[in-house]
Amino acid sequence: MKPAIAIEHLERARSGIRQVLAQWTPADLDAVDDSREQLAAAVADLRIFENAVRSGDVSPTAELQDAILAMKQEVVQVTRVVDACVAFHRGLAARIGDAPPGYDAAGHITGDTAELEPEVHA
């Protein structure tokens, strides 16, 4: 692989991680899922770049090694947050029986909520 192409993968990985952080919306499960997909793409680009370094297509400078390590740490941290949000939303859905709650102007749950546990109605 040409070094310029490998560097493009590295830059795309960096950009993907930054984009996830910039548009992070933990209350929106669809946005969380989009973040997960963007992180997966960033990791794929990072792996392509790492393979280029390992195969000798790109010289492994100390600066590049530091950049790769920093990006891996960012991915691990952001992935933990995404996983926690997904787990929260799954737990919430299980707790309310997959029925999204509706609220009235006073903030009380409305609609067909018979399957909800009593403490939700308190």
C-alpha angles and dihedrals in degrees: 000000000000114000092236091058091047090051089051088058091050092050092047090052091051091047092049092052092048091049092052091051093046096051098036112149111168094182093061111073092195090055090048089052090049088051090052091052092048090050091051090052091048091051091050090052091047091051091051089052092047090051089052090053093047092049091052096248089120124037110244101232122179089247092056092047090052091048092050092048092048092049092049090052091049091050091050092050095045092044090055090053092047091048091049091051092048090049090049092051092046091049091048091050091049091048095052096038097252089293112126109228121242121211133206125219090274092056096253121139111255137185129040102346102144091121092058119103117257096250090063089063095049 
